[in-house]
Amino acid sequence: MSTIRKATRSMLTILVFLIVTACVEKGAGDPGPTEALPSNGASADRVTLTFWRNAGNEAENKAYEQLVTTFMERNPSVAVEMKLIPYSDYETKLRTSVASGNAPDIMALDASSVASFAYAGALLPLTQYFRRDGHMDDIPPSTLATYTFQDEVYMAPLNESSIALFYNKRMFEAKGVPFPPGDPDQPWTWDQVLDAAIQLNDTDKEIYGIDPAQGFQNAGATAYFKYPIIWQFGGELMSPDGSTAKGYLDSFETKEAIRFYSALYNTYKVSALEYPPDPFPTGHLGMTIEGSWTLAYFAEKFPDFKLGEDYGIAPLPKQAVQAVANGSWALGISSKTRHADAAWEFVNWITGREGQVLYCSITKDIPARYSAAKEFPKLNQYPMSIFVVQNQKFGRPRPVTPIFPQMSEAIHQLFEDVVIGQQDLDGSIANAVVKIDRDYAQMLSRTR
């Protein structure tokens, strides 16, 4: 995407956000009467719930169709009208619907968007519902934190994903490098990864030791793949309340993380700015950081590149601590719904143990709940156990802030400036802090 298109999309996102905030605040505190489901599920009047979500892949769409159908069969007093919207248009259309007063009763949101919708008053707080019958103790605290803004839970998580260290076993054996451990509680340090990468590196043959964080794609990939490196070195990005980067992004630990990341490219040259297509399964990378979803891709596209024989999986490296980004798409309820209790019945069933088991049995995703994950034997065995245990024990939310798009773009630019542009680290971080804090201040001034 060109710079002009990026800027245009960013401006549109901010403009729609401000419209949403103004419109919601104008009617704040008056969501209208709600219509609760009777405890026995029977009702003289049929409740109709509108449900919007981004159109997913074939498996996701099939799973949701079954979930909605099953819920309506069990709750004949409720009709759920599900609308699928293409991913590229979804958030803009959703924000526009909120601003115009026509928001769906139930909406799917990516974790990174929760704070902006909650700040705008567009979401119904779900904390009291979770405490009543949402079985909060069945969800990892770090996962709940991903959907919590100003001490209120606003979304119900359905599934998770995670990333890990993939390594080429044939290359390791040829160079006499020991394999990293497969125990999710015993990861290599980044220093150990660097040592192995140096031994595996062979630039004359276009073989590189490691792709540490999926190159330089976009701000979304930066958030999911690069933030953990900062955390692993003991650094932070923003304050816990998501209001400032000063004192966090410019900390010594954060600088050490980015300095190390840059050195992989510019000092040790074990990472490259560009690789051939599919560099890991085609033998151009000794190690890479990949997601749990990649297993299915490799199995389909590279059937001769076999897990256990040709490559293995190990937990994400650590330095000072272990950490991995969590958060995926989750379900929330509009603050303007007139059927809050019925909407919660739907959301709570979809994201409960039974709903998650049904969904993940079709999509092969990782359930967000402890109890649902236990229902899948493969998730409790290598290699999937690495993804599951990491997420449950070492998962961390990306900054929960209303200016997540602006913050994410600033940090994405920071990595590009330091690694690709080889600009001064301290100056680049100082510029990013100023930009993030300025964007937060401008958001406050425009929405007060």
C-alpha positions as a Python dict, from the first residue, in 0.01 Angstrom:
ca = {
    (1, 'M'): (0, 0, 0),
    (2, 'S'): (139, 343, -95),
    (3, 'T'): (219, 611, 160),
    (4, 'I'): (-70, 825, 33),
    (5, 'R'): (-319, 537, 71),
    (6, 'K'): (-189, 464, 420),
    (7, 'A'): (-227, 826, 520),
    (8, 'T'): (-575, 848, 371),
    (9, 'R'): (-692, 535, 552),
    (10, 'S'): (-539, 661, 879),
    (11, 'M'): (-715, 999, 846),
    (12, 'L'): (-1045, 827, 766),
    (13, 'T'): (-1013, 603, 1070),
    (14, 'I'): (-947, 899, 1299),
    (15, 'L'): (-1232, 1104, 1147),
    (16, 'V'): (-1484, 824, 1184),
    (17, 'F'): (-1362, 764, 1541),
    (18, 'L'): (-1430, 1129, 1630),
    (19, 'I'): (-1778, 1114, 1475),
    (20, 'V'): (-1854, 795, 1669),
    (21, 'T'): (-1738, 951, 1994),
    (22, 'A'): (-1943, 1266, 1947),
    (23, 'C'): (-2259, 1082, 1850),
    (24, 'V'): (-2236, 828, 2128),
    (25, 'E'): (-2155, 1085, 2395),
    (26, 'K'): (-2452, 1296, 2288),
    (27, 'G'): (-2685, 1015, 2391),
    (28, 'A'): (-2467, 863, 2663),
    (29, 'G'): (-2645, 721, 2963),
    (30, 'D'): (-2971, 651, 2781),
    (31, 'P'): (-2942, 319, 2601),
    (32, 'G'): (-3315, 270, 2616),
    (33, 'P'): (-3510, -11, 2779),
    (34, 'T'): (-3367, -359, 2755),
    (35, 'E'): (-3561, -675, 2699),
    (36, 'A'): (-3440, -972, 2899),
    (37, 'L'): (-3479, -1337, 2817),
    (38, 'P'): (-3698, -1525, 3064),
    (39, 'S'): (-3503, -1785, 3261),
    (40, 'N'): (-3691, -2070, 3095),
    (41, 'G'): (-3610, -1940, 2745),
    (42, 'A'): (-3977, -1892, 2654),
    (43, 'S'): (-4118, -1558, 2543),
    (44, 'A'): (-4438, -1438, 2389),
    (45, 'D'): (-4243, -1192, 2173),
    (46, 'R'): (-3958, -1307, 1955),
    (47, 'V'): (-3639, -1106, 2008),
    (48, 'T'): (-3430, -1031, 1699),
    (49, 'L'): (-3059, -966, 1745),
    (50, 'T'): (-2839, -821, 1473),
    (51, 'F'): (-2484, -958, 1465),
    (52, 'W'): (-2205, -817, 1249),
    (53, 'R'): (-1867, -976, 1192),
    (54, 'N'): (-1587, -964, 942),
    (55, 'A'): (-1610, -1228, 672),
    (56, 'G'): (-1354, -1495, 754),
    (57, 'N'): (-1223, -1798, 572),
    (58, 'E'): (-1438, -2097, 480),
    (59, 'A'): (-1383, -2275, 811),
    (60, 'E'): (-1461, -1966, 1021),
    (61, 'N'): (-1778, -1896, 827),
    (62, 'K'): (-1890, -2258, 861),
    (63, 'A'): (-1822, -2254, 1235),
    (64, 'Y'): (-2022, -1938, 1293),
    (65, 'E'): (-2312, -2068, 1085),
    (66, 'Q'): (-2331, -2377, 1305),
    (67, 'L'): (-2300, -2174, 1624),
    (68, 'V'): (-2579, -1936, 1528),
    (69, 'T'): (-2805, -2218, 1407),
    (70, 'T'): (-2750, -2422, 1724),
    (71, 'F'): (-2816, -2123, 1949),
    (72, 'M'): (-3147, -2042, 1776),
    (73, 'E'): (-3257, -2406, 1793),
    (74, 'R'): (-3200, -2401, 2168),
    (75, 'N'): (-3350, -2054, 2211),
    (76, 'P'): (-3659, -2034, 1988),
    (77, 'S'): (-3753, -1698, 2137),
    (78, 'V'): (-3442, -1539, 1983),
    (79, 'A'): (-3359, -1480, 1617),
    (80, 'V'): (-3002, -1389, 1526),
    (81, 'E'): (-2946, -1208, 1199),
    (82, 'M'): (-2576, -1246, 1114),
    (83, 'K'): (-2418, -1012, 860),
    (84, 'L'): (-2076, -1080, 708),
    (85, 'I'): (-1872, -780, 588),
    (86, 'P'): (-1543, -801, 394),
    (87, 'Y'): (-1243, -755, 621),
    (88, 'S'): (-1111, -448, 435),
    (89, 'D'): (-1440, -261, 483),
    (90, 'Y'): (-1550, -400, 816),
    (91, 'E'): (-1426, -153, 1076),
    (92, 'T'): (-1512, 157, 873),
    (93, 'K'): (-1868, 31, 815),
    (94, 'L'): (-1903, -66, 1179),
    (95, 'R'): (-1787, 274, 1304),
    (96, 'T'): (-2018, 446, 1057),
    (97, 'S'): (-2313, 238, 1179),
    (98, 'V'): (-2235, 334, 1540),
    (99, 'A'): (-2208, 701, 1449),
    (100, 'S'): (-2542, 695, 1267),
    (101, 'G'): (-2721, 525, 1555),
    (102, 'N'): (-2768, 197, 1367),
    (103, 'A'): (-2513, -22, 1539),
    (104, 'P'): (-2574, -397, 1546),
    (105, 'D'): (-2669, -550, 1881),
    (106, 'I'): (-2359, -769, 1873),
    (107, 'M'): (-2031, -701, 1697),
    (108, 'A'): (-1702, -878, 1642),
    (109, 'L'): (-1392, -669, 1709),
    (110, 'D'): (-1021, -726, 1691),
    (111, 'A'): (-850, -684, 2028),
    (112, 'S'): (-662, -374, 1910),
    (113, 'S'): (-989, -187, 1842),
    (114, 'V'): (-1160, -247, 2176),
    (115, 'A'): (-1027, 58, 2362),
    (116, 'S'): (-1132, 307, 2093),
    (117, 'F'): (-1487, 168, 2079),
    (118, 'A'): (-1508, 155, 2458),
    (119, 'Y'): (-1373, 510, 2495),
    (120, 'A'): (-1635, 629, 2248),
    (121, 'G'): (-1908, 471, 2460),
    (122, 'A'): (-2010, 232, 2183),
    (123, 'L'): (-1975, -88, 2387),
    (124, 'L'): (-2174, -224, 2680),
    (125, 'P'): (-1954, -310, 2983),
    (126, 'L'): (-1971, -685, 3039),
    (127, 'T'): (-1799, -714, 3377),
    (128, 'Q'): (-2119, -767, 3574),
    (129, 'Y'): (-2237, -1029, 3325),
    (130, 'F'): (-1906, -1215, 3343),
    (131, 'R'): (-1920, -1212, 3722),
    (132, 'R'): (-2273, -1350, 3715),
    (133, 'D'): (-2237, -1646, 3480),
    (134, 'G'): (-1943, -1587, 3247),
    (135, 'H'): (-1697, -1807, 3441),
    (136, 'M'): (-1416, -1552, 3442),
    (137, 'D'): (-1180, -1792, 3619),
    (138, 'D'): (-1188, -2012, 3307),
    (139, 'I'): (-1012, -1741, 3104),
    (140, 'P'): (-644, -1651, 3146),
    (141, 'P'): (-618, -1315, 3328),
    (142, 'S'): (-390, -1178, 3055),
    (143, 'T'): (-656, -1259, 2795),
    (144, 'L'): (-924, -1077, 2991),
    (145, 'A'): (-685, -783, 3030),
    (146, 'T'): (-670, -757, 2651),
    (147, 'Y'): (-1042, -675, 2644),
    (148, 'T'): (-1046, -458, 2957),
    (149, 'F'): (-1051, -77, 2942),
    (150, 'Q'): (-1064, 145, 3250),
    (151, 'D'): (-1139, -154, 3474),
    (152, 'E'): (-1434, -283, 3268),
    (153, 'V'): (-1437, -593, 3049),
    (154, 'Y'): (-1595, -505, 2714),
    (155, 'M'): (-1548, -814, 2498),
    (156, 'A'): (-1586, -1190, 2532),
    (157, 'P'): (-1292, -1382, 2379),
    (158, 'L'): (-1359, -1681, 2155),
    (159, 'N'): (-1021, -1803, 2034),
    (160, 'E'): (-651, -1726, 2051),
    (161, 'S'): (-344, -1763, 1834),
    (162, 'S'): (23, -1759, 1919),
    (163, 'I'): (369, -1752, 1767),
    (164, 'A'): (681, -1962, 1824),
    (165, 'L'): (1034, -2028, 1703),
    (166, 'F'): (1045, -2256, 1397),
    (167, 'Y'): (1383, -2410, 1311),
    (168, 'N'): (1516, -2616, 1020),
    (169, 'K'): (1634, -2945, 1170),
    (170, 'R'): (1837, -3044, 863),
    (171, 'M'): (2037, -2722, 876),
    (172, 'F'): (2095, -2754, 1249),
    (173, 'E'): (2223, -3111, 1207),
    (174, 'A'): (2450, -3016, 915),
    (175, 'K'): (2615, -2741, 1121),
    (176, 'G'): (2625, -2940, 1443),
    (177, 'V'): (2402, -2691, 1624),
    (178, 'P'): (2193, -2839, 1908),
    (179, 'F'): (1815, -2809, 1877),
    (180, 'P'): (1637, -2557, 2100),
    (181, 'P'): (1422, -2725, 2369),
    (182, 'G'): (1055, -2796, 2302),
    (183, 'D'): (953, -2725, 2662),
    (184, 'P'): (743, -2404, 2668),
    (185, 'D'): (889, -2325, 3010),
    (186, 'Q'): (1251, -2356, 2892),
    (187, 'P'): (1304, -2127, 2593),
    (188, 'W'): (1636, -2021, 2448),
    (189, 'T'): (1754, -1669, 2522),
    (190, 'W'): (1797, -1430, 2231),
    (191, 'D'): (2173, -1459, 2285),
    (192, 'Q'): (2148, -1834, 2221),
    (193, 'V'): (1935, -1770, 1913),
    (194, 'L'): (2196, -1525, 1784),
    (195, 'D'): (2475, -1777, 1840),
    (196, 'A'): (2287, -2042, 1641),
    (197, 'A'): (2197, -1791, 1368),
    (198, 'I'): (2561, -1697, 1317),
    (199, 'Q'): (2653, -2064, 1270),
    (200, 'L'): (2366, -2125, 1028),
    (201, 'N'): (2425, -1811, 822),
    (202, 'D'): (2556, -1855, 466),
    (203, 'T'): (2482, -1542, 264),
    (204, 'D'): (2670, -1676, -41),
    (205, 'K'): (2391, -1933, -70),
    (206, 'E'): (2120, -1684, 32),
    (207, 'I'): (2074, -1865, 362),
    (208, 'Y'): (2009, -1649, 668),
    (209, 'G'): (2013, -1746, 1033),
    (210, 'I'): (1678, -1600, 1137),
    (211, 'D'): (1383, -1386, 1040),
    (212, 'P'): (1312, -1250, 1391),
    (213, 'A'): (969, -1093, 1340),
    (214, 'Q'): (824, -1141, 993),
    (215, 'G'): (1027, -867, 831),
    (216, 'F'): (869, -524, 780),
    (217, 'Q'): (513, -575, 664),
    (218, 'N'): (272, -332, 828),
    (219, 'A'): (181, -188, 1166),
    (220, 'G'): (-39, -485, 1251),
    (221, 'A'): (241, -734, 1198),
    (222, 'T'): (475, -508, 1395),
    (223, 'A'): (238, -516, 1691),
    (224, 'Y'): (201, -894, 1694),
    (225, 'F'): (558, -998, 1613),
    (226, 'K'): (783, -716, 1739),
    (227, 'Y'): (619, -601, 2063),
    (228, 'P'): (706, -934, 2231),
    (229, 'I'): (1077, -871, 2166),
    (230, 'I'): (1050, -542, 2356),
    (231, 'W'): (871, -715, 2644),
    (232, 'Q'): (1120, -1002, 2645),
    (233, 'F'): (1401, -756, 2712),
    (234, 'G'): (1199, -608, 2999),
    (235, 'G'): (1079, -306, 2805),
    (236, 'E'): (737, -150, 2756),
    (237, 'L'): (557, 55, 2494),
    (238, 'M'): (302, 262, 2685),
    (239, 'S'): (181, 318, 3039),
    (240, 'P'): (-64, 61, 3182),
    (241, 'D'): (-357, 298, 3121),
    (242, 'G'): (-253, 354, 2759),
    (243, 'S'): (-218, 730, 2799),
    (244, 'T'): (154, 794, 2740),
    (245, 'A'): (468, 643, 2588),
    (246, 'K'): (703, 865, 2787),
    (247, 'G'): (898, 668, 3045),
    (248, 'Y'): (808, 340, 2872),
    (249, 'L'): (899, 339, 2504),
    (250, 'D'): (1211, 544, 2587),
    (251, 'S'): (1323, 316, 2873),
    (252, 'F'): (1668, 157, 2879),
    (253, 'E'): (1520, -192, 2835),
    (254, 'T'): (1315, -94, 2531),
    (255, 'K'): (1620, 66, 2371),
    (256, 'E'): (1822, -249, 2435),
    (257, 'A'): (1556, -459, 2262),
    (258, 'I'): (1546, -242, 1951),
    (259, 'R'): (1924, -213, 1945),
    (260, 'F'): (1953, -593, 1952),
    (261, 'Y'): (1689, -630, 1681),
    (262, 'S'): (1873, -382, 1459),
    (263, 'A'): (2202, -561, 1515),
    (264, 'L'): (2058, -883, 1370),
    (265, 'Y'): (2034, -698, 1037),
    (266, 'N'): (2307, -439, 1045),
    (267, 'T'): (2584, -584, 1264),
    (268, 'Y'): (2563, -963, 1249),
    (269, 'K'): (2377, -972, 917),
    (270, 'V'): (2196, -1292, 1009),
    (271, 'S'): (1865, -1137, 895),
    (272, 'A'): (1777, -981, 560),
    (273, 'L'): (1538, -710, 455),
    (274, 'E'): (1416, -924, 165),
    (275, 'Y'): (1384, -1300, 119),
    (276, 'P'): (1269, -1525, -164),
    (277, 'P'): (905, -1639, -141),
    (278, 'D'): (840, -1882, 145),
    (279, 'P'): (1202, -1868, 263),
    (280, 'F'): (1168, -2110, 556),
    (281, 'P'): (1021, -2419, 385),
    (282, 'T'): (1240, -2359, 78),
    (283, 'G'): (1562, -2364, 278),
    (284, 'H'): (1660, -1997, 290),
    (285, 'L'): (1609, -1955, 666),
    (286, 'G'): (1755, -2153, 951),
    (287, 'M'): (1501, -2010, 1196),
    (288, 'T'): (1190, -1795, 1179),
    (289, 'I'): (912, -1674, 1405),
    (290, 'E'): (580, -1807, 1277),
    (291, 'G'): (223, -1844, 1398),
    (292, 'S'): (25, -2153, 1490),
    (293, 'W'): (-178, -2103, 1172),
    (294, 'T'): (135, -2167, 961),
    (295, 'L'): (129, -2540, 1033),
    (296, 'A'): (-173, -2592, 809),
    (297, 'Y'): (-18, -2374, 537),
    (298, 'F'): (306, -2574, 533),
    (299, 'A'): (116, -2902, 532),
    (300, 'E'): (-89, -2792, 230),
    (301, 'K'): (170, -2604, 24),
    (302, 'F'): (486, -2795, 118),
    (303, 'P'): (378, -3154, 198),
    (304, 'D'): (736, -3282, 167),
    (305, 'F'): (857, -3037, 434),
    (306, 'K'): (748, -3231, 739),
    (307, 'L'): (715, -3126, 1099),
    (308, 'G'): (936, -3342, 1319),
    (309, 'E'): (1154, -3454, 1030),
    (310, 'D'): (1252, -3137, 846),
    (311, 'Y'): (1162, -2872, 1097),
    (312, 'G'): (1079, -2835, 1463),
    (313, 'I'): (910, -2583, 1689),
    (314, 'A'): (1036, -2428, 2011),
    (315, 'P'): (896, -2161, 2243),
    (316, 'L'): (958, -1795, 2168),
    (317, 'P'): (1300, -1679, 2285),
    (318, 'K'): (1329, -1477, 2602),
    (319, 'Q'): (1588, -1241, 2742),
    (320, 'A'): (1484, -1098, 3078),
    (321, 'V'): (1136, -1254, 3073),
    (322, 'Q'): (905, -1469, 2863),
    (323, 'A'): (628, -1290, 2677),
    (324, 'V'): (398, -1333, 2378),
    (325, 'A'): (125, -1109, 2239),
    (326, 'N'): (-230, -1232, 2286),
    (327, 'G'): (-570, -1117, 2170),
    (328, 'S'): (-777, -1205, 1866),
    (329, 'W'): (-1128, -1132, 1742),
    (330, 'A'): (-1390, -1129, 2018),
    (331, 'L'): (-1760, -1049, 2062),
    (332, 'G'): (-1905, -735, 2219),
    (333, 'I'): (-2248, -584, 2271),
    (334, 'S'): (-2360, -239, 2160),
    (335, 'S'): (-2424, 11, 2438),
    (336, 'K'): (-2744, 104, 2252),
    (337, 'T'): (-2895, -240, 2225),
    (338, 'R'): (-3249, -280, 2355),
    (339, 'H'): (-3192, -650, 2416),
    (340, 'A'): (-2884, -655, 2639),
    (341, 'D'): (-2972, -972, 2830),
    (342, 'A'): (-3061, -1166, 2515),
    (343, 'A'): (-2742, -1043, 2351),
    (344, 'W'): (-2539, -1163, 2649),
    (345, 'E'): (-2708, -1504, 2636),
    (346, 'F'): (-2591, -1535, 2277),
    (347, 'V'): (-2239, -1401, 2337),
    (348, 'N'): (-2193, -1606, 2653),
    (349, 'W'): (-2292, -1930, 2480),
    (350, 'I'): (-2081, -1867, 2169),
    (351, 'T'): (-1773, -1785, 2378),
    (352, 'G'): (-1842, -2039, 2654),
    (353, 'R'): (-1679, -2380, 2675),
    (354, 'E'): (-1927, -2556, 2446),
    (355, 'G'): (-1927, -2280, 2186),
    (356, 'Q'): (-1547, -2261, 2180),
    (357, 'V'): (-1514, -2637, 2143),
    (358, 'L'): (-1753, -2636, 1847),
    (359, 'Y'): (-1583, -2337, 1685),
    (360, 'C'): (-1225, -2461, 1729),
    (361, 'S'): (-1310, -2816, 1621),
    (362, 'I'): (-1390, -2665, 1280),
    (363, 'T'): (-1134, -2383, 1254),
    (364, 'K'): (-847, -2563, 1436),
    (365, 'D'): (-783, -2244, 1632),
    (366, 'I'): (-678, -2233, 1996),
    (367, 'P'): (-971, -2185, 2238),
    (368, 'A'): (-948, -1889, 2475),
    (369, 'R'): (-1078, -2087, 2775),
    (370, 'Y'): (-878, -2335, 2981),
    (371, 'S'): (-1166, -2585, 2986),
    (372, 'A'): (-1216, -2576, 2609),
    (373, 'A'): (-845, -2620, 2537),
    (374, 'K'): (-843, -2934, 2752),
    (375, 'E'): (-1102, -3090, 2519),
    (376, 'F'): (-846, -3117, 2237),
    (377, 'P'): (-575, -3380, 2296),
    (378, 'K'): (-353, -3231, 2023),
    (379, 'L'): (-343, -2897, 2204),
    (380, 'N'): (-190, -3070, 2504),
    (381, 'Q'): (86, -3237, 2301),
    (382, 'Y'): (391, -3108, 2113),
    (383, 'P'): (397, -2888, 1914),
    (384, 'M'): (59, -2725, 1980),
    (385, 'S'): (117, -2732, 2354),
    (386, 'I'): (390, -2473, 2301),
    (387, 'F'): (142, -2226, 2155),
    (388, 'V'): (-122, -2300, 2418),
    (389, 'V'): (102, -2288, 2725),
    (390, 'Q'): (280, -1974, 2605),
    (391, 'N'): (-49, -1797, 2558),
    (392, 'Q'): (-196, -1906, 2889),
    (393, 'K'): (114, -1843, 3102),
    (394, 'F'): (308, -1570, 2924),
    (395, 'G'): (49, -1389, 2710),
    (396, 'R'): (38, -1010, 2727),
    (397, 'P'): (-208, -762, 2579),
    (398, 'R'): (-88, -515, 2323),
    (399, 'P'): (-135, -163, 2464),
    (400, 'V'): (-504, -111, 2541),
    (401, 'T'): (-536, 248, 2424),
    (402, 'P'): (-790, 444, 2219),
    (403, 'I'): (-508, 561, 1991),
    (404, 'F'): (-386, 212, 1907),
    (405, 'P'): (-374, 274, 1527),
    (406, 'Q'): (-164, 589, 1571),
    (407, 'M'): (58, 430, 1836),
    (408, 'S'): (107, 117, 1629),
    (409, 'E'): (198, 315, 1319),
    (410, 'A'): (450, 526, 1515),
    (411, 'I'): (628, 217, 1648),
    (412, 'H'): (621, 52, 1306),
    (413, 'Q'): (791, 363, 1168),
    (414, 'L'): (1039, 356, 1457),
    (415, 'F'): (1156, 5, 1363),
    (416, 'E'): (1189, 103, 998),
    (417, 'D'): (1385, 418, 1083),
    (418, 'V'): (1630, 238, 1310),
    (419, 'V'): (1674, -89, 1119),
    (420, 'I'): (1626, 2, 754),
    (421, 'G'): (1722, 371, 771),
    (422, 'Q'): (1990, 307, 1038),
    (423, 'Q'): (1891, 632, 1204),
    (424, 'D'): (1992, 731, 1556),
    (425, 'L'): (1812, 511, 1808),
    (426, 'D'): (1765, 770, 2083),
    (427, 'G'): (1641, 1035, 1841),
    (428, 'S'): (1403, 797, 1665),
    (429, 'I'): (1254, 680, 1993),
    (430, 'A'): (1218, 1039, 2117),
    (431, 'N'): (1030, 1128, 1797),
    (432, 'A'): (798, 830, 1840),
    (433, 'V'): (723, 923, 2203),
    (434, 'V'): (639, 1281, 2104),
    (435, 'K'): (410, 1162, 1824),
    (436, 'I'): (224, 909, 2040),
    (437, 'D'): (173, 1148, 2331),
    (438, 'R'): (67, 1427, 2095),
    (439, 'D'): (-191, 1200, 1931),
    (440, 'Y'): (-330, 1105, 2272),
    (441, 'A'): (-353, 1471, 2379),
    (442, 'Q'): (-527, 1563, 2054),
    (443, 'M'): (-776, 1281, 2101),
    (444, 'L'): (-861, 1412, 2449),
    (445, 'S'): (-901, 1769, 2331),
    (446, 'R'): (-1130, 1668, 2044),
    (447, 'T'): (-1356, 1442, 2246),
    (448, 'R'): (-1404, 1650, 2562),
}
